[in-house]
């Protein structure tokens, strides 16, 4: 009975201690609260690591500086499809202008400014590329579908270096292009320039080698054009 009484007393003390714990504010930062065992290595992982992880998952983030505006223009964003260097289709995905509206805290009226960038999220899937194309004014989702004609054929994204607007000019932002078969090595290849440029010999060589590609472009023009 003495042992049983001692056990009951110990249990009572533990329960009493639990019920009388004081509430204390937890001042630890979020990474200490949710990552107390350093499972995610939050202090060591940097932005490049995160972008590489997204790339491994087939997700890409692409931001394009299009420059500054001082007046209202028409703005078109579209995708052009090429097969064997021939244009086969053009799909307009955003049609509008270069203005956007915004509000300031405590103000009832809205303000107007001009778009200065285009942002594109991409996600690769089996024979499909999903795009989320957006500006400060509008976001739209598009899907590019294709069929592989050869075993081990693959598609890759390449972006253009210069994305600044010129009135009335088509400005390419990026391409999603197929690899090509090289008989000399009996394999699919996709090699050459990484950062593309208009009227650039290496860019032309890359695209002329690719049997199938999609090009994301935009154009700024006068409102009545």
N, C-alpha and C positions, 0 to 999 in steps of 0.2 A: 504493500500500500504506500510505503514511503516513496518508492520509485515512481509509482503512478502519480502521486501528488506533485513530485518534482517535475515530471513531464508536463502536467497540466499547467504548472506555474510558468514554465519556460514558454509554452505555447501562448499563454495569456500575455506574457511580456512582449513577445514578438508582435502579436496582434495589436496590442496597445501602442507599441512604438510605431507601427505602420499607420494607424489611424490618427496619430498625433503629429505626423510629419508636417512641417510648415511649408507653405507654398513660397517658392523663391523664384524670382525672375531669372530665366536662362539667358545670360548675356553672351553666350558663345555665338560666333558667326555661323551662318547657314552651313558652310562646308564642314564645320566641326560637328554640328548637330546631326546632319544627314550622312556624314562620311567619317564617322569617328574612328574607324579602323583603316582609313586611307585606302579604301577599296578602289576609288576612282582616281587616285593620284591627282587630285584637283590642283595642287600647287605646282605639279610638274608638267601637266598637260597644257599645251599652248594652242593658239588659234590654228596654226599649221597642222597640228595633230588632229584637231577636230575636222578640218577641211579634208584631210587625207582619209579620215574615217568615213565621212560622208561620200567621198569619191569611191571608196571600197563598196559602199552600199548602193552605188549607182546614182548618187544625188550630186548635182553640181549647182553652184551659185555663181552667177555672172552679172556683173554690174558694168554699165556703160555710161560714161560721161558724154553727154551730147552737146554740151556747151550752154551758153547763156543767150537769152532772147530779150528784146526790147519792145516787141509788139506781138500781136496775135497772128498765128499762122495755122494752116491746116497741117495735121500730123497723121500720117498713115504708117502702120506697122504691119508687115506681111511676110509670108513664107513663100519662097520660090523653089520648085522642085526641078532638078535636072537629071536627065538620063542620057548617058553617052554625050555629055556636053550640050545637049539640046534642052531648052526650057519646055517643060510639059505642063506646068500648072503654076498658078499664082493664087494664094489664099490670103485675103485681107483678114487680119485678126483684131486690129484696133483701128478705128476710123474716128477722128475727132479733131481737136485742136491742141495747142501747146499750153493752154491755161489750166489752172486748178484753183479751187476755192478752199479757204481755210478760215478758222475762227480763232480768236485770241480769248483767253480766260477773262470773263467779266465784260466782254463786248457782245452786243446783240447783233451787229452787222458783220457780214463776212468780208474777207479780203481776197484779192486776186494776185496770184504770182504765176511765174512761168516754170514749166517742167524743165529740169536740167539733167535728168538721168532716166535710163530704162534699165529695169532689173528683170532678170530671167532666172527662174529655178528650173532645173531639168532633172528628170528621173528616168533612167534607162530600165526597160523591161524587155522581155523576149519579143523581138521584132516590133518594138514600139518605143517611142520617146515621148514622154509627157512633158509639156512645157507650161509654166505659169509665168506669163509675161505681164509686167505691170509698170505703171507710172504712179505719180502721186494722185492722179485723177481716176485711174481705172486699172483693174486687174482682170485678166482673162486666162482661161485654161484651154490648151490646144493639145491634140495628140497627133503625132506623126507615126503612121504605120507603113511597114514595108515588108517585103519577102526576100529572104536570102536566096541567092541563086546558086551558091556554092557552099560546100562544107567548110567550116572554119571561117567563113566570111564574117567580118565584124564592122561596126561603125564607130567613128570617133568624132569628138567635138573639137573644132579649132575656132579661135576667136580672132577678130581683126584688131589691129593695134589702134588705128585712128577711127574714132566713132563720132567725131564732132560734125555737127550739121552744116550743110551748105544748101542754100535755097535751090529747090528744083532738082537736086542731085540725089540719086539713090545711094544710101549709106549702108553697106553691109555690116552686120554686127558679129555674126558667127555662122559656121557651117556645121552640118552633121553629115559626114561623108563616109562612104563605104571604102573598105579595103579593096585591093585588086590582086588578081592572081599573077604571080611572077613565075614563068616557066623555068627560068634559070635556077631557081631554088625550090621549085615545086611547092610553093607556100603562098599564103595570103600576106600582103604587105600593106602598111600604111606608114610611110616614112617621108621625111622632108621637113619643110619649114613648119614651125610650131605657131608662131604669131604671124597672121596673114596681113597682107597689105594689097590695096588696089594697084593695078598696073605693075605688079612685082613679078619678076620672072619665076621665082621659086614658088610663089602662090599659084601662078598659072600652071606650073608643072604638076603640082599636087592635085589641083582640081581636074586637070586634063587626064590624069592617071586614074582618077576615081570614076567608076562607071555610073555611080548614082549618089547624088547628094542633095541636101536641102540647105537653103540659105535664108537666114533671118535678116531682114532689111527694114529700114524705115526711110521715109521721105518727108521733107518739110517744103511746103509750097504756099503760095498766096491763097487766101480763102476762096477766091472766085475761080481758081484754076481747076 
